[in-house]
Amino acid sequence: MHWNWDWGLDSWIRERKVYISTDSPKVPTTHQSNLTTKFLPPLPTNHLFQTIKNGKDINKMASTPLPLHPLLDTGAGLKPSKDTFPGGTLSCHCSTNKVTVELTSNVAHNHACGCSKCWKPSGALFSIVGVVPRENLRVTANEAKLSIVDAAAPIQRYACTECGVHLFGRIEVEHPFKGLDFVHVELSEEEGWQPVQFAGFVSSLIGQGLDPSLADVVRAQVKGLGLESYDALSPALMDAIAKWNAERDGVVFRSKF
């Protein structure tokens, strides 16, 4: 089973069926669009990950830093944000006629995501994804090049049809995070974005080919950066999900027992 933002946030969502399936996100080939087939996040292709998949030299790799994400490996994504940071422009990877998206605020809940759906740069185990209010995002150039990667997913991820980069993800169905758009700040040249706060969905890496014996190696490496790692989302976000579901179901909260 692959755990990610769309499939399996936690038992609250699974039990209450908030438009999130507990099934694997694998879609039968006959039902996949060309875009979905072409631009679902690829497994890392660097030699290290291939060795992990082949089950070779596990002990040696356990002492070798794994390719988490360029923003984590270089420390660039851990720098403090600017208090008055106004946002910036995200651009796809095309050499010409780039799709650009303007954000008019900083992101929140910026984190490393190990799920199988979020866009990752080549060779990285994690995606880096944060959220902004929907009204703070605007496509400013070449919007016609964007197409939804997987129309069946709760998060509608808009990717450039030429380079495959995901510019933003939007939720249109009833969902705890509806109203927030998902973005990747590494697509911006500006500095001052919120630093990475935590790593989520670490166990999901196993379903994508990571040898299970290396899962704790990944967690230790994340811990070495001063970050906590979780097999779902951070406690604050999980609590927000539970609260949303409880309020929807008419639960009366108690502070005294």
C-alpha positions as YAML, in Angstrom:
chain: A
units: angstrom
residues:
- id: 1
  name: MET
  ca: [0.00, 0.00, 0.00]
- id: 2
  name: HIS
  ca: [1.26, 3.49, -0.88]
- id: 3
  name: TRP
  ca: [0.50, 6.14, 1.73]
- id: 4
  name: ASN
  ca: [0.26, 9.74, 0.59]
- id: 5
  name: TRP
  ca: [-1.76, 12.93, 0.79]
- id: 6
  name: ASP
  ca: [-4.47, 11.37, -1.40]
- id: 7
  name: TRP
  ca: [-4.50, 7.80, -0.12]
- id: 8
  name: GLY
  ca: [-4.55, 7.21, 3.63]
- id: 9
  name: LEU
  ca: [-4.00, 10.34, 5.68]
- id: 10
  name: ASP
  ca: [-5.05, 8.46, 8.81]
- id: 11
  name: SER
  ca: [-7.71, 6.19, 10.26]
- id: 12
  name: TRP
  ca: [-10.09, 9.10, 10.75]
- id: 13
  name: ILE
  ca: [-10.24, 9.73, 7.04]
- id: 14
  name: ARG
  ca: [-10.21, 6.06, 6.09]
- id: 15
  name: GLU
  ca: [-13.14, 5.30, 8.40]
- id: 16
  name: ARG
  ca: [-15.14, 8.32, 7.31]
- id: 17
  name: LYS
  ca: [-14.33, 7.97, 3.60]
- id: 18
  name: VAL
  ca: [-13.47, 11.61, 2.99]
- id: 19
  name: TYR
  ca: [-12.90, 11.07, -0.73]
- id: 20
  name: ILE
  ca: [-9.71, 9.17, 0.10]
- id: 21
  name: SER
  ca: [-9.27, 5.52, -0.82]
- id: 22
  name: THR
  ca: [-7.14, 3.09, 1.12]
- id: 23
  name: ASP
  ca: [-6.37, 1.20, -2.07]
- id: 24
  name: SER
  ca: [-3.03, 1.50, -3.81]
- id: 25
  name: PRO
  ca: [-2.97, 4.49, -6.17]
- id: 26
  name: LYS
  ca: [-2.09, 2.23, -9.07]
- id: 27
  name: VAL
  ca: [-4.49, 2.92, -11.93]
- id: 28
  name: PRO
  ca: [-5.11, 0.25, -14.60]
- id: 29
  name: THR
  ca: [-3.14, 1.14, -17.70]
- id: 30
  name: THR
  ca: [-6.31, 1.17, -19.77]
- id: 31
  name: HIS
  ca: [-7.69, 3.99, -17.63]
- id: 32
  name: GLN
  ca: [-4.58, 6.15, -17.47]
- id: 33
  name: SER
  ca: [-4.25, 9.23, -19.60]
- id: 34
  name: ASN
  ca: [-1.01, 9.75, -21.44]
- id: 35
  name: LEU
  ca: [-0.24, 12.57, -19.04]
- id: 36
  name: THR
  ca: [-0.76, 10.37, -15.99]
- id: 37
  name: THR
  ca: [1.40, 7.62, -17.44]
- id: 38
  name: LYS
  ca: [4.15, 10.04, -18.43]
- id: 39
  name: PHE
  ca: [4.24, 12.35, -15.45]
- id: 40
  name: LEU
  ca: [3.45, 10.35, -12.32]
- id: 41
  name: PRO
  ca: [6.44, 10.98, -10.03]
- id: 42
  name: PRO
  ca: [9.21, 8.62, -11.21]
- id: 43
  name: LEU
  ca: [11.26, 6.47, -8.89]
- id: 44
  name: PRO
  ca: [14.69, 7.96, -8.30]
- id: 45
  name: THR
  ca: [17.03, 6.79, -11.05]
- id: 46
  name: ASN
  ca: [20.40, 7.50, -9.49]
- id: 47
  name: HIS
  ca: [22.80, 4.58, -9.02]
- id: 48
  name: LEU
  ca: [22.28, 4.56, -5.24]
- id: 49
  name: PHE
  ca: [18.55, 3.98, -5.43]
- id: 50
  name: GLN
  ca: [18.96, 1.34, -8.14]
- id: 51
  name: THR
  ca: [21.33, -0.49, -5.82]
- id: 52
  name: ILE
  ca: [18.75, -0.21, -3.05]
- id: 53
  name: LYS
  ca: [16.13, -1.71, -5.34]
- id: 54
  name: ASN
  ca: [18.44, -4.53, -6.31]
- id: 55
  name: GLY
  ca: [19.09, -5.35, -2.66]
- id: 56
  name: LYS
  ca: [22.87, -5.03, -2.92]
- id: 57
  name: ASP
  ca: [25.41, -3.51, -0.55]
- id: 58
  name: ILE
  ca: [22.80, -2.53, 2.05]
- id: 59
  name: ASN
  ca: [25.34, -2.33, 4.87]
- id: 60
  name: LYS
  ca: [27.60, -0.08, 2.83]
- id: 61
  name: MET
  ca: [24.73, 2.23, 1.90]
- id: 62
  name: ALA
  ca: [23.56, 2.45, 5.47]
- id: 63
  name: SER
  ca: [26.66, 4.58, 6.14]
- id: 64
  name: THR
  ca: [26.29, 6.58, 2.92]
- id: 65
  name: PRO
  ca: [24.05, 9.68, 2.94]
- id: 66
  name: LEU
  ca: [20.91, 8.95, 0.97]
- id: 67
  name: PRO
  ca: [19.63, 11.53, -1.55]
- id: 68
  name: LEU
  ca: [16.77, 13.01, 0.45]
- id: 69
  name: HIS
  ca: [16.17, 16.14, -1.64]
- id: 70
  name: PRO
  ca: [18.53, 18.86, -2.93]
- id: 71
  name: LEU
  ca: [17.04, 21.42, -0.51]
- id: 72
  name: LEU
  ca: [17.81, 19.09, 2.39]
- id: 73
  name: ASP
  ca: [21.10, 17.66, 1.14]
- id: 74
  name: THR
  ca: [22.55, 21.16, 0.65]
- id: 75
  name: GLY
  ca: [20.83, 22.75, 3.65]
- id: 76
  name: ALA
  ca: [19.24, 25.40, 1.42]
- id: 77
  name: GLY
  ca: [15.75, 24.39, 2.50]
- id: 78
  name: LEU
  ca: [16.58, 24.74, 6.19]
- id: 79
  name: LYS
  ca: [17.43, 28.45, 6.20]
- id: 80
  name: PRO
  ca: [15.17, 30.69, 8.33]
- id: 81
  name: SER
  ca: [12.41, 32.46, 6.43]
- id: 82
  name: LYS
  ca: [12.01, 36.20, 6.24]
- id: 83
  name: ASP
  ca: [9.31, 37.67, 8.48]
- id: 84
  name: THR
  ca: [8.01, 39.94, 5.74]
- id: 85
  name: PHE
  ca: [8.54, 37.57, 2.82]
- id: 86
  name: PRO
  ca: [5.95, 38.54, 0.16]
- id: 87
  name: GLY
  ca: [5.98, 35.36, -1.92]
- id: 88
  name: GLY
  ca: [7.46, 34.84, -5.36]
- id: 89
  name: THR
  ca: [7.20, 33.18, -8.75]
- id: 90
  name: LEU
  ca: [7.30, 29.46, -9.50]
- id: 91
  name: SER
  ca: [8.46, 28.36, -12.96]
- id: 92
  name: CYS
  ca: [8.42, 25.04, -14.75]
- id: 93
  name: HIS
  ca: [11.62, 23.52, -16.15]
- id: 94
  name: CYS
  ca: [11.03, 24.30, -19.83]
- id: 95
  name: SER
  ca: [13.84, 26.27, -21.48]
- id: 96
  name: THR
  ca: [11.33, 28.54, -23.25]
- id: 97
  name: ASN
  ca: [7.68, 29.46, -22.80]
- id: 98
  name: LYS
  ca: [7.77, 28.58, -19.13]
- id: 99
  name: VAL
  ca: [4.60, 28.14, -17.13]
- id: 100
  name: THR
  ca: [4.79, 30.62, -14.26]
- id: 101
  name: VAL
  ca: [2.73, 30.86, -11.09]
- id: 102
  name: GLU
  ca: [2.68, 33.83, -8.74]
- id: 103
  name: LEU
  ca: [2.34, 33.33, -4.99]
- id: 104
  name: THR
  ca: [1.46, 36.40, -2.94]
- id: 105
  name: SER
  ca: [2.36, 34.92, 0.45]
- id: 106
  name: ASN
  ca: [4.80, 32.55, 2.05]
- id: 107
  name: VAL
  ca: [3.93, 28.87, 2.30]
- id: 108
  name: ALA
  ca: [2.85, 27.04, 5.46]
- id: 109
  name: HIS
  ca: [3.49, 23.47, 6.63]
- id: 110
  name: ASN
  ca: [6.43, 23.16, 4.26]
- id: 111
  name: HIS
  ca: [7.69, 19.60, 4.57]
- id: 112
  name: ALA
  ca: [9.50, 16.70, 2.97]
- id: 113
  name: CYS
  ca: [6.92, 14.25, 1.62]
- id: 114
  name: GLY
  ca: [7.74, 10.64, 0.85]
- id: 115
  name: CYS
  ca: [4.43, 9.82, -0.80]
- id: 116
  name: SER
  ca: [4.13, 8.35, -4.27]
- id: 117
  name: LYS
  ca: [2.07, 11.18, -5.80]
- id: 118
  name: CYS
  ca: [3.88, 14.44, -5.10]
- id: 119
  name: TRP
  ca: [6.40, 15.62, -7.71]
- id: 120
  name: LYS
  ca: [10.04, 14.96, -6.85]
- id: 121
  name: PRO
  ca: [13.20, 16.11, -8.63]
- id: 122
  name: SER
  ca: [15.16, 13.37, -10.33]
- id: 123
  name: GLY
  ca: [17.01, 11.13, -7.88]
- id: 124
  name: ALA
  ca: [15.35, 12.48, -4.71]
- id: 125
  name: LEU
  ca: [13.56, 10.29, -2.20]
- id: 126
  name: PHE
  ca: [11.34, 13.14, -1.01]
- id: 127
  name: SER
  ca: [9.28, 15.91, -2.45]
- id: 128
  name: ILE
  ca: [9.30, 19.30, -0.73]
- id: 129
  name: VAL
  ca: [5.76, 20.66, -0.60]
- id: 130
  name: GLY
  ca: [3.99, 23.45, 1.23]
- id: 131
  name: VAL
  ca: [0.57, 25.09, 1.04]
- id: 132
  name: VAL
  ca: [-0.79, 28.56, 0.37]
- id: 133
  name: PRO
  ca: [-4.36, 29.87, 0.46]
- id: 134
  name: ARG
  ca: [-5.98, 29.30, -2.91]
- id: 135
  name: GLU
  ca: [-6.60, 33.02, -3.36]
- id: 136
  name: ASN
  ca: [-2.85, 33.67, -3.04]
- id: 137
  name: LEU
  ca: [-2.00, 31.69, -6.18]
- id: 138
  name: ARG
  ca: [-2.34, 32.85, -9.78]
- id: 139
  name: VAL
  ca: [-1.06, 31.35, -13.04]
- id: 140
  name: THR
  ca: [0.71, 34.20, -14.85]
- id: 141
  name: ALA
  ca: [2.05, 32.64, -18.06]
- id: 142
  name: ASN
  ca: [1.39, 29.71, -20.42]
- id: 143
  name: GLU
  ca: [-1.54, 28.32, -18.48]
- id: 144
  name: ALA
  ca: [-2.59, 26.37, -21.59]
- id: 145
  name: LYS
  ca: [0.41, 24.06, -21.06]
- id: 146
  name: LEU
  ca: [-1.00, 22.83, -17.75]
- id: 147
  name: SER
  ca: [-2.98, 19.62, -17.42]
- id: 148
  name: ILE
  ca: [-4.22, 17.61, -14.45]
- id: 149
  name: VAL
  ca: [-2.02, 14.58, -13.79]
- id: 150
  name: ASP
  ca: [-4.68, 12.35, -12.23]
- id: 151
  name: ALA
  ca: [-8.27, 13.55, -12.45]
- id: 152
  name: ALA
  ca: [-9.40, 10.85, -9.99]
- id: 153
  name: ALA
  ca: [-7.16, 12.08, -7.16]
- id: 154
  name: PRO
  ca: [-8.57, 14.43, -4.48]
- id: 155
  name: ILE
  ca: [-5.62, 16.75, -5.09]
- id: 156
  name: GLN
  ca: [-5.74, 17.90, -8.71]
- id: 157
  name: ARG
  ca: [-2.05, 18.29, -9.55]
- id: 158
  name: TYR
  ca: [-1.44, 20.63, -12.47]
- id: 159
  name: ALA
  ca: [1.69, 19.69, -14.43]
- id: 160
  name: CYS
  ca: [3.39, 21.24, -17.43]
- id: 161
  name: THR
  ca: [2.66, 18.94, -20.36]
- id: 162
  name: GLU
  ca: [6.15, 19.53, -21.79]
- id: 163
  name: CYS
  ca: [8.57, 19.18, -18.86]
- id: 164
  name: GLY
  ca: [6.31, 17.31, -16.40]
- id: 165
  name: VAL
  ca: [6.89, 19.60, -13.42]
- id: 166
  name: HIS
  ca: [3.92, 19.99, -11.06]
- id: 167
  name: LEU
  ca: [3.19, 23.70, -10.62]
- id: 168
  name: PHE
  ca: [0.43, 23.38, -8.03]
- id: 169
  name: GLY
  ca: [-2.17, 21.02, -6.59]
- id: 170
  name: ARG
  ca: [-5.75, 22.08, -5.89]
- id: 171
  name: ILE
  ca: [-8.59, 20.37, -4.01]
- id: 172
  name: GLU
  ca: [-12.11, 20.73, -5.40]
- id: 173
  name: VAL
  ca: [-13.91, 18.04, -3.35]
- id: 174
  name: GLU
  ca: [-14.94, 18.09, 0.31]
- id: 175
  name: HIS
  ca: [-11.66, 17.67, 2.16]
- id: 176
  name: PRO
  ca: [-9.94, 18.91, 5.36]
- id: 177
  name: PHE
  ca: [-7.47, 20.96, 3.29]
- id: 178
  name: LYS
  ca: [-9.83, 22.37, 0.68]
- id: 179
  name: GLY
  ca: [-8.94, 26.01, 0.09]
- id: 180
  name: LEU
  ca: [-5.20, 25.36, 0.28]
- id: 181
  name: ASP
  ca: [-3.05, 24.87, -2.82]
- id: 182
  name: PHE
  ca: [0.02, 22.60, -2.74]
- id: 183
  name: VAL
  ca: [3.24, 24.02, -4.20]
- id: 184
  name: HIS
  ca: [6.97, 23.34, -4.49]
- id: 185
  name: VAL
  ca: [9.05, 26.38, -3.51]
- id: 186
  name: GLU
  ca: [12.19, 24.95, -5.15]
- id: 187
  name: LEU
  ca: [10.61, 26.16, -8.41]
- id: 188
  name: SER
  ca: [11.23, 29.72, -7.24]
- id: 189
  name: GLU
  ca: [14.44, 31.74, -7.47]
- id: 190
  name: GLU
  ca: [13.48, 33.90, -4.50]
- id: 191
  name: GLU
  ca: [14.94, 33.24, -1.06]
- id: 192
  name: GLY
  ca: [12.99, 33.55, 2.17]
- id: 193
  name: TRP
  ca: [10.46, 30.73, 1.94]
- id: 194
  name: GLN
  ca: [9.46, 28.86, 5.07]
- id: 195
  name: PRO
  ca: [12.10, 26.21, 5.80]
- id: 196
  name: VAL
  ca: [11.24, 22.51, 5.81]
- id: 197
  name: GLN
  ca: [9.35, 21.71, 9.02]
- id: 198
  name: PHE
  ca: [9.29, 17.88, 9.10]
- id: 199
  name: ALA
  ca: [9.34, 14.76, 6.94]
- id: 200
  name: GLY
  ca: [6.12, 12.85, 6.32]
- id: 201
  name: PHE
  ca: [5.08, 9.52, 4.81]
- id: 202
  name: VAL
  ca: [8.51, 7.98, 5.33]
- id: 203
  name: SER
  ca: [7.17, 4.41, 5.25]
- id: 204
  name: SER
  ca: [5.67, 5.10, 1.83]
- id: 205
  name: LEU
  ca: [9.20, 5.03, 0.41]
- id: 206
  name: ILE
  ca: [9.24, 1.26, 0.94]
- id: 207
  name: GLY
  ca: [6.32, 0.83, -1.45]
- id: 208
  name: GLN
  ca: [8.33, 2.76, -4.03]
- id: 209
  name: GLY
  ca: [11.37, 0.50, -3.85]
- id: 210
  name: LEU
  ca: [13.37, 1.53, -0.77]
- id: 211
  name: ASP
  ca: [14.74, -1.52, 1.05]
- id: 212
  name: PRO
  ca: [12.85, -1.71, 4.37]
- id: 213
  name: SER
  ca: [16.14, -1.99, 6.25]
- id: 214
  name: LEU
  ca: [16.97, 1.55, 5.13]
- id: 215
  name: ALA
  ca: [13.79, 3.19, 6.41]
- id: 216
  name: ASP
  ca: [15.38, 3.89, 9.80]
- id: 217
  name: VAL
  ca: [18.50, 5.13, 8.03]
- id: 218
  name: VAL
  ca: [16.31, 7.71, 6.29]
- id: 219
  name: ARG
  ca: [14.71, 8.66, 9.62]
- id: 220
  name: ALA
  ca: [18.11, 9.03, 11.27]
- id: 221
  name: GLN
  ca: [19.34, 11.20, 8.42]
- id: 222
  name: VAL
  ca: [16.27, 13.42, 8.73]
- id: 223
  name: LYS
  ca: [16.79, 13.59, 12.50]
- id: 224
  name: GLY
  ca: [20.38, 14.66, 11.89]
- id: 225
  name: LEU
  ca: [19.02, 17.72, 10.08]
- id: 226
  name: GLY
  ca: [17.05, 18.69, 13.17]
- id: 227
  name: LEU
  ca: [13.72, 17.52, 11.75]
- id: 228
  name: GLU
  ca: [11.17, 15.04, 13.00]
- id: 229
  name: SER
  ca: [9.91, 12.29, 10.70]
- id: 230
  name: TYR
  ca: [6.47, 10.70, 10.64]
- id: 231
  name: ASP
  ca: [4.74, 7.92, 8.73]
- id: 232
  name: ALA
  ca: [1.79, 10.22, 8.07]
- id: 233
  name: LEU
  ca: [1.77, 13.98, 8.68]
- id: 234
  name: SER
  ca: [2.85, 16.07, 11.65]
- id: 235
  name: PRO
  ca: [0.76, 15.83, 14.84]
- id: 236
  name: ALA
  ca: [-0.59, 19.36, 14.27]
- id: 237
  name: LEU
  ca: [-1.88, 18.46, 10.82]
- id: 238
  name: MET
  ca: [-3.25, 15.11, 11.96]
- id: 239
  name: ASP
  ca: [-5.09, 16.89, 14.78]
- id: 240
  name: ALA
  ca: [-6.51, 19.36, 12.26]
- id: 241
  name: ILE
  ca: [-7.78, 16.48, 10.13]
- id: 242
  name: ALA
  ca: [-9.38, 14.77, 13.13]
- id: 243
  name: LYS
  ca: [-10.99, 18.05, 14.25]
- id: 244
  name: TRP
  ca: [-12.42, 18.66, 10.77]
- id: 245
  name: ASN
  ca: [-13.95, 15.20, 10.66]
- id: 246
  name: ALA
  ca: [-15.31, 15.47, 14.19]
- id: 247
  name: GLU
  ca: [-16.95, 18.84, 13.52]
- id: 248
  name: ARG
  ca: [-18.46, 17.50, 10.32]
- id: 249
  name: ASP
  ca: [-19.91, 14.56, 12.27]
- id: 250
  name: GLY
  ca: [-21.35, 16.80, 14.98]
- id: 251
  name: VAL
  ca: [-19.00, 15.69, 17.74]
- id: 252
  name: VAL
  ca: [-19.22, 17.80, 20.91]
- id: 253
  name: PHE
  ca: [-15.75, 18.42, 22.30]
- id: 254
  name: ARG
  ca: [-15.09, 18.01, 26.03]
- id: 255
  name: SER
  ca: [-12.34, 19.52, 28.13]
- id: 256
  name: LYS
  ca: [-13.39, 17.91, 31.43]
- id: 257
  name: PHE
  ca: [-13.67, 14.18, 32.10]
...
